[in-house]
Amino acid sequence: MNSLELQDFDIAKSQYKVCSKCIYDERVSNIKFDAFGICNYCHQIKELKEIYGTGNHKGKKLLNEIIQKIKIDGKNKNYDCIVGVSGGTDSSYLIYLTKKWGLRPLAVHFDNTWNTAIATMNIHNVLNKLDIDLYTHVVDNKEMDDIIRSFILAGVAETEAATDMGFAYLLRLVARKYSIHYVLEGHSFTEEGITPIGRNYFDGKYIQSIHKRFGKRKLKTYPLMTFSKFMRSVFFDRIKFIRPLWYINYSKQDAQEFLIKEFGWKYYGGHHLENRSAAFFHSIYLPTKFNSDFRNNTISCMVRNGIKSREQGWKEYNTPPKHDPHLLSYVKKRLNFSDEEYLKIMNKEPKSWKDYPTYKKRFKLLRPLFFLLSKAKLVPISFYLKYCF
């Protein structure tokens, strides 16, 4: 079985070229370096800060204008916006902010049946204290397991694709159901970056093609977003996707301290580790089979923000990921993989999303359209930046 390729703790001794401003190295997909050794992803963060006025008067003004539009549009409705919640830091803090801003959110949760008890408790503690209603869609656990198992059998990296896509489409479906035109997402590019597309691609066609080839169960409860359903939602439902944390001076660490104090919220050990399937993907599957570690996204942001030095960030990145020692046995048992079968799968040559049918060519062909749609906030700007190039 492969293992994560760790470098020397001393960044100066790395065999790879490393960005002079963060810890992204030349193994990151589509990375480029300028004359000063700064990577294109650092430049992307800088440009987004300028566009959204992150943490300054421009950002405050833009966000306030959006909030006022949400209030006007939602007048005489039970809810004026939707916030997706997972029990993690960003969505928990965002749902608090919406209440602080005087909005009337409906919290929406996509339950892929792999939640930890901590995540479930966090959701209910925060929402109960804020008196916010919760809409939960629970996928049949056998269905969800069949999809995840299919991606592992396919030899590709994106075992979390179905969860991410299912959640994205669920937000659109619930917005349509309640005639809500604004979905607020708890993502911060200053704290998480925008994950390079290399091993993090997902769309409805990709999920459908993988499951059709390797799955065994019919998808009855899983909300599959095909291209036609996606475009129907964009043009007919006219739902705007807003990321308020892109406009404000947001600190994940400060948010966690606040949530713990105010709501009895509990930390789950790391980014995306509030969910077992996500924890398996980030801490075991991706590092072991694909020699990839998405921790460089958040650590790079901490380095850019001055929370860690490049030397500290590089050392942390080159320390093996932590995970529950019982997680792997839980995953193998739940997905019905014997030790021998799992070992055989992990030792097979990795495959890429490029080896299976997707909508990627179509997205690139329609790039001008999606640019306009992203400007109108009818598709997330991150979708345009990642999928249309």
Backbone torsions as a table, in degrees:
resi	resn	phi	psi	omega
1	MET	NA	142.1	178.5
2	ASN	-71.6	167.6	174.6
3	SER	-142.5	159.8	-177.5
4	LEU	-62.5	130.5	179.7
5	GLU	-80.2	102.0	-178.5
6	LEU	-94.0	145.2	-179.2
7	GLN	-99.8	172.2	174.3
8	ASP	-60.9	143.9	179.0
9	PHE	-59.7	-25.5	179.8
10	ASP	-82.9	113.3	-176.2
11	ILE	-61.1	-28.9	-179.0
12	ALA	-69.1	-17.6	-178.2
13	LYS	-98.7	5.7	-179.1
14	SER	-64.2	141.3	177.7
15	GLN	-79.3	-6.4	179.6
16	TYR	-110.9	153.0	173.8
17	LYS	-73.3	129.9	-177.1
18	VAL	-117.5	139.2	178.7
19	CYS	-53.4	140.9	-178.6
20	SER	-78.9	-6.0	-177.9
21	LYS	-115.6	-22.4	178.5
22	CYS	-136.3	-154.7	178.6
23	ILE	-118.9	13.8	172.9
24	TYR	-64.4	135.2	177.5
25	ASP	-117.9	-179.1	-171.7
26	GLU	-67.3	-6.5	176.2
27	ARG	-78.7	-15.9	179.5
28	VAL	-69.2	134.7	-175.3
29	SER	-62.1	138.2	175.3
30	ASN	58.5	27.2	-179.9
31	ILE	-80.8	145.4	176.3
32	LYS	-137.6	152.9	-179.8
33	PHE	-123.0	139.5	177.2
34	ASP	-85.1	-173.5	-176.7
35	ALA	-62.9	-20.8	-179.7
36	PHE	-97.7	5.7	178.7
37	GLY	81.3	11.2	179.8
38	ILE	-89.1	133.3	-175.6
39	CYS	-79.5	161.3	-179.3
40	ASN	-65.0	-24.7	179.7
41	TYR	-73.5	-32.9	173.5
42	CYS	-66.1	-40.0	176.9
43	HIS	-64.9	-36.1	178.2
44	GLN	-62.3	-44.3	178.1
45	ILE	-61.1	-43.6	-179.9
46	LYS	-61.8	-43.0	180.0
47	GLU	-65.2	-41.3	179.0
48	LEU	-64.5	-38.1	177.0
49	LYS	-60.4	-40.0	-180.0
50	GLU	-69.8	-41.3	-179.0
51	ILE	-65.7	-43.9	-174.7
52	TYR	-95.1	-2.7	179.4
53	GLY	60.8	38.5	-172.8
54	THR	-55.4	117.9	174.5
55	GLY	77.8	6.4	178.7
56	ASN	-124.1	-172.0	-174.9
57	HIS	-61.5	-39.1	179.8
58	LYS	-60.1	-45.9	-179.5
59	GLY	-63.5	-41.9	179.2
60	LYS	-62.3	-41.5	-179.5
61	LYS	-66.4	-46.0	-179.6
62	LEU	-62.4	-43.8	-179.3
63	LEU	-66.6	-39.9	179.4
64	ASN	-63.2	-37.3	177.6
65	GLU	-63.7	-41.0	178.9
66	ILE	-64.5	-44.4	-179.4
67	ILE	-60.2	-41.5	179.5
68	GLN	-65.3	-38.5	178.0
69	LYS	-65.0	-39.6	179.0
70	ILE	-62.5	-43.0	-179.5
71	LYS	-64.2	-41.1	-179.8
72	ILE	-67.2	-46.0	-178.3
73	ASP	-65.5	-32.2	-176.2
74	GLY	-91.3	5.2	-179.3
75	LYS	-59.7	136.1	-179.9
76	ASN	70.4	13.2	174.0
77	LYS	-109.6	156.5	178.2
78	ASN	-65.0	-33.9	180.0
79	TYR	-136.1	147.9	179.0
80	ASP	-110.5	-6.5	177.5
81	CYS	-160.2	166.1	178.2
82	ILE	-119.6	140.3	174.6
83	VAL	-128.3	122.0	176.2
84	GLY	-75.8	132.8	-178.3
85	VAL	-124.5	143.7	-179.2
86	SER	-126.6	-12.8	-172.9
87	GLY	95.7	-4.1	177.8
88	GLY	-81.5	179.6	-174.9
89	THR	-64.0	-55.7	-169.7
90	ASP	-64.2	-46.9	-178.5
91	SER	-69.8	-33.2	178.5
92	SER	-66.7	-41.8	-179.5
93	TYR	-72.0	-37.5	179.7
94	LEU	-63.5	-41.4	-179.2
95	ILE	-64.2	-32.5	174.4
96	TYR	-66.1	-44.0	-178.3
97	LEU	-61.9	-39.4	-178.9
98	THR	-59.8	-39.0	178.0
99	LYS	-68.0	-39.8	178.7
100	LYS	-63.0	-34.9	-179.6
101	TRP	-81.3	-1.5	179.0
102	GLY	85.0	17.5	178.0
103	LEU	-87.0	166.5	-178.8
104	ARG	-122.3	78.7	-173.6
105	PRO	-80.5	154.2	166.1
106	LEU	-109.3	120.2	178.1
107	ALA	-80.2	137.3	-179.0
108	VAL	-125.9	131.0	-179.6
109	HIS	-126.4	131.6	174.8
110	PHE	-98.2	110.2	-176.9
111	ASP	-96.9	103.8	178.7
112	ASN	-86.6	9.1	176.3
113	THR	71.1	15.5	177.5
114	TRP	-114.1	13.4	-179.0
115	ASN	-62.3	148.3	168.9
116	THR	-83.4	161.6	177.7
117	ALA	-63.0	-32.3	179.9
118	ILE	-63.9	-43.1	-179.5
119	ALA	-61.9	-46.5	179.8
120	THR	-61.2	-43.7	179.6
121	MET	-64.4	-41.8	179.8
122	ASN	-60.4	-44.4	180.0
123	ILE	-59.0	-49.7	-175.9
124	HIS	-70.8	-36.6	178.8
125	ASN	-63.0	-45.7	-178.6
126	VAL	-68.1	-48.7	-175.9
127	LEU	-68.2	-37.6	179.5
128	ASN	-64.2	-42.6	-179.1
129	LYS	-69.7	-32.3	180.0
130	LEU	-87.6	-7.0	-179.0
131	ASP	58.4	52.9	-179.3
132	ILE	-115.0	133.9	179.9
133	ASP	-72.2	150.0	-179.3
134	LEU	-123.1	131.4	173.2
135	TYR	-111.6	119.7	-178.4
136	THR	-119.7	132.0	172.4
137	HIS	-110.2	119.3	179.9
138	VAL	-103.0	117.9	176.8
139	VAL	-77.3	144.2	175.1
140	ASP	-55.8	126.6	-173.6
141	ASN	-61.8	-34.1	178.9
142	LYS	-68.9	-35.5	176.6
143	GLU	-63.6	-49.4	-177.3
144	MET	-63.4	-41.7	178.9
145	ASP	-63.1	-37.2	-179.6
146	ASP	-64.7	-38.2	178.7
147	ILE	-67.8	-47.8	-179.5
148	ILE	-61.6	-43.3	177.8
149	ARG	-60.4	-39.3	180.0
150	SER	-59.9	-42.7	-179.5
151	PHE	-66.9	-36.1	177.4
152	ILE	-67.6	-43.6	177.9
153	LEU	-64.0	-30.8	179.9
154	ALA	-72.9	-15.2	177.2
155	GLY	79.3	15.1	-179.2
156	VAL	-99.9	168.1	-173.4
157	ALA	-82.5	-29.4	-164.2
158	GLU	-82.6	61.3	-180.0
159	THR	-67.8	-16.5	178.9
160	GLU	-97.0	4.3	-177.5
161	ALA	-58.1	-43.9	-176.7
162	ALA	-65.6	-36.3	177.9
163	THR	-66.9	-46.7	-178.9
164	ASP	-63.2	-44.4	-179.3
165	MET	-70.7	-39.9	179.1
166	GLY	-61.9	-42.1	178.3
167	PHE	-64.0	-44.7	-179.0
168	ALA	-59.7	-43.0	-179.1
169	TYR	-74.2	-35.0	177.7
170	LEU	-59.1	-41.6	178.7
171	LEU	-58.5	-41.1	178.8
172	ARG	-67.8	-40.9	-178.7
173	LEU	-65.8	-42.3	-179.9
174	VAL	-69.7	-37.7	176.9
175	ALA	-60.6	-41.9	177.8
176	ARG	-65.1	-43.3	-178.0
177	LYS	-57.7	-39.3	-176.4
178	TYR	-105.2	11.5	179.5
179	SER	53.6	44.0	177.9
180	ILE	-101.9	136.8	-174.2
181	HIS	-108.8	4.7	-179.0
182	TYR	-132.4	125.9	173.7
183	VAL	-114.9	124.0	179.6
184	LEU	-102.5	127.0	-176.5
185	GLU	-110.9	138.4	-177.9
186	GLY	-90.1	63.4	177.6
187	HIS	-119.8	140.5	177.6
188	SER	-127.2	115.1	180.0
189	PHE	-70.9	-22.6	178.2
190	THR	-75.1	-22.8	-179.4
191	GLU	-103.9	-23.4	-175.8
192	GLU	-123.3	-16.7	-173.5
193	GLY	71.7	-169.9	172.4
194	ILE	-120.5	108.8	-171.3
195	THR	-56.5	124.2	175.2
196	PRO	-55.4	148.3	-168.4
197	ILE	-75.5	-11.1	-173.7
198	GLY	-39.2	-58.3	-179.4
199	ARG	-123.9	34.9	-178.0
200	ASN	-142.1	46.0	-179.0
201	TYR	-97.3	141.7	171.6
202	PHE	-158.4	140.4	169.3
203	ASP	-155.1	172.2	-174.8
204	GLY	-62.4	-38.6	-179.7
205	LYS	-65.2	-40.7	179.2
206	TYR	-61.0	-48.0	178.9
207	ILE	-62.2	-44.8	-178.8
208	GLN	-62.3	-44.1	-176.4
209	SER	-69.6	-40.3	178.3
210	ILE	-64.9	-46.9	-176.6
211	HIS	-68.6	-36.6	179.6
212	LYS	-62.7	-35.3	-176.6
213	ARG	-83.4	-38.0	-172.0
214	PHE	-114.7	-12.8	-177.7
215	GLY	-85.9	169.6	-178.5
216	LYS	-124.4	-22.2	-175.0
217	ARG	-102.6	151.9	173.8
218	LYS	-76.4	144.5	179.6
219	LEU	-90.1	102.5	-178.0
220	LYS	-106.2	-33.2	-176.7
221	THR	-110.3	-11.5	-179.8
222	TYR	-80.7	126.4	-178.7
223	PRO	-81.2	90.0	-178.1
224	LEU	-81.9	124.1	-179.8
225	MET	-99.0	99.6	175.4
226	THR	-78.3	172.0	-179.0
227	PHE	-62.6	-42.6	-178.8
228	SER	-64.7	-39.5	177.9
229	LYS	-66.7	-38.0	178.2
230	PHE	-61.6	-49.7	-176.9
231	MET	-69.5	-34.0	176.7
232	ARG	-61.6	-43.8	179.5
233	SER	-64.0	-42.7	-178.8
234	VAL	-61.5	-47.5	-172.3
235	PHE	-88.8	-28.5	-176.5
236	PHE	-101.2	-38.0	-179.7
237	ASP	-82.4	-27.4	176.2
238	ARG	55.0	46.1	-179.5
239	ILE	-85.7	130.4	179.1
240	LYS	-97.5	134.0	179.3
241	PHE	-104.0	118.4	-175.5
242	ILE	-117.2	138.1	175.5
243	ARG	-117.8	87.2	-175.1
244	PRO	-57.5	-30.9	-177.8
245	LEU	-69.1	-12.7	176.1
246	TRP	-73.9	-19.3	-175.5
247	TYR	-96.7	-21.6	-170.6
248	ILE	-110.5	166.6	175.5
249	ASN	-81.7	96.3	-171.7
250	TYR	-111.2	133.1	176.6
251	SER	-122.1	120.4	179.6
252	LYS	-63.0	-39.3	-179.4
253	GLN	-64.4	-44.8	178.2
254	ASP	-63.9	-38.9	179.7
255	ALA	-62.7	-42.0	179.9
256	GLN	-63.6	-43.7	179.3
257	GLU	-61.8	-39.6	179.3
258	PHE	-66.6	-45.7	-178.4
259	LEU	-63.8	-39.4	178.3
260	ILE	-62.9	-43.9	-177.5
261	LYS	-70.1	-43.2	-172.4
262	GLU	-87.1	-30.1	-170.9
263	PHE	-125.7	0.5	-176.2
264	GLY	68.5	22.9	179.7
265	TRP	-64.7	148.3	-179.4
266	LYS	-122.7	142.0	177.7
267	TYR	-79.5	144.9	-172.2
268	TYR	-109.4	7.1	170.6
269	GLY	105.0	-12.7	-179.8
270	GLY	165.2	169.4	-177.2
271	HIS	-61.1	123.3	178.8
272	HIS	73.5	6.0	-177.0
273	LEU	-85.2	6.3	176.4
274	GLU	-75.8	-7.8	-178.8
275	ASN	-127.9	132.7	-173.3
276	ARG	-66.0	-40.0	179.9
277	SER	-67.0	-36.5	177.0
278	ALA	-68.6	-39.1	178.7
279	ALA	-62.8	-41.4	177.5
280	PHE	-62.3	-44.9	-179.3
281	PHE	-60.3	-50.8	-174.4
282	HIS	-75.5	-37.5	-170.5
283	SER	-98.1	-22.5	-176.0
284	ILE	-123.4	-60.1	-170.6
285	TYR	-64.1	-54.1	-177.1
286	LEU	-64.5	-47.4	178.9
287	PRO	-64.6	-36.6	-174.6
288	THR	-78.1	-49.0	-175.1
289	LYS	-85.7	-31.9	-172.2
290	PHE	-115.8	2.8	-180.0
291	ASN	51.6	38.9	179.6
292	SER	-122.5	146.4	-177.6
293	ASP	-142.6	106.2	-176.5
294	PHE	-73.3	-1.1	176.0
295	ARG	-62.2	-22.0	-179.6
296	ASN	-63.8	-21.0	177.3
297	ASN	-65.1	-54.8	-177.6
298	THR	-72.6	-37.7	179.3
299	ILE	-65.6	-39.7	177.9
300	SER	-61.0	-38.9	177.7
301	CYS	-64.6	-39.8	178.1
302	MET	-63.5	-36.3	177.6
303	VAL	-69.0	-45.1	178.3
304	ARG	-60.7	-35.9	-177.0
305	ASN	-83.7	-1.9	177.3
306	GLY	80.5	10.0	179.0
307	ILE	-76.4	-34.7	175.3
308	LYS	-128.8	152.8	172.4
309	SER	-79.8	164.2	177.2
310	ARG	-59.8	-37.8	-179.5
311	GLU	-64.7	-43.8	178.5
312	GLN	-65.7	-43.5	-179.9
313	GLY	-63.0	-42.9	-179.6
314	TRP	-64.5	-40.1	179.0
315	LYS	-63.5	-44.1	179.2
316	GLU	-64.4	-41.8	-179.1
317	TYR	-63.2	-31.2	-178.7
318	ASN	-99.2	24.3	168.8
319	THR	-107.5	134.3	-176.4
320	PRO	-53.5	140.9	178.1
321	PRO	-60.3	145.6	177.8
322	LYS	-93.4	147.0	176.0
323	HIS	-159.2	163.6	176.9
324	ASP	-59.6	126.1	-178.2
325	PRO	-61.6	-17.7	-180.0
326	HIS	-96.6	-1.3	-173.7
327	LEU	-62.8	-46.8	-176.5
328	LEU	-62.3	-44.3	179.4
329	SER	-64.6	-35.2	177.0
330	TYR	-63.1	-45.7	-178.6
331	VAL	-64.0	-47.0	-178.9
332	LYS	-62.2	-41.8	179.3
333	LYS	-66.5	-44.1	-177.3
334	ARG	-67.7	-38.0	-178.3
335	LEU	-91.6	5.1	175.5
336	ASN	61.1	47.1	173.4
337	PHE	-107.3	126.4	172.4
338	SER	-73.8	164.9	178.3
339	ASP	-59.4	-41.6	-177.9
340	GLU	-66.8	-43.4	-179.0
341	GLU	-65.6	-43.1	179.8
342	TYR	-61.9	-44.5	-179.7
343	LEU	-62.3	-40.6	179.4
344	LYS	-63.8	-42.8	179.2
345	ILE	-63.5	-44.2	-176.9
346	MET	-68.9	-24.9	180.0
347	ASN	-88.3	-10.2	177.7
348	LYS	-70.3	154.2	177.9
349	GLU	-60.5	127.4	-179.5
350	PRO	-62.5	147.6	174.0
351	LYS	-112.5	169.4	-176.8
352	SER	-119.4	160.0	174.5
353	TRP	-59.9	-21.2	179.2
354	LYS	-70.6	-14.1	179.9
355	ASP	-85.0	-2.6	-176.6
356	TYR	-131.1	158.1	-179.9
357	PRO	-61.9	135.1	176.3
358	THR	-144.0	177.9	175.5
359	TYR	-94.8	9.0	-171.1
360	LYS	-56.3	-46.8	-179.2
361	LYS	-61.9	-37.1	179.5
362	ARG	-67.0	-41.4	178.2
363	PHE	-61.9	-42.0	-179.9
364	LYS	-67.0	-40.2	179.2
365	LEU	-62.1	-35.5	-178.0
366	LEU	-96.1	22.0	-177.6
367	ARG	-52.4	-46.1	179.7
368	PRO	-59.8	-37.8	178.8
369	LEU	-65.4	-46.1	-178.1
370	PHE	-69.5	-25.5	174.1
371	PHE	-63.2	-46.2	179.3
372	LEU	-65.7	-39.2	179.6
373	LEU	-67.0	-35.1	177.2
374	SER	-69.7	-35.3	176.8
375	LYS	-64.7	-35.1	178.7
376	ALA	-83.7	0.1	179.8
377	LYS	64.2	23.7	177.6
378	LEU	-86.5	-16.2	166.3
379	VAL	-134.0	147.3	179.7
380	PRO	-60.6	141.9	179.3
381	ILE	-60.5	-31.0	179.7
382	SER	-65.4	-31.9	176.3
383	PHE	-62.2	-46.3	-179.9
384	TYR	-62.5	-44.6	-176.6
385	LEU	-67.8	-33.7	-174.7
386	LYS	-93.5	-35.0	-167.5
387	TYR	-105.0	-13.9	-173.8
388	CYS	-103.7	12.8	-179.6
389	PHE	-129.5	NA	NA
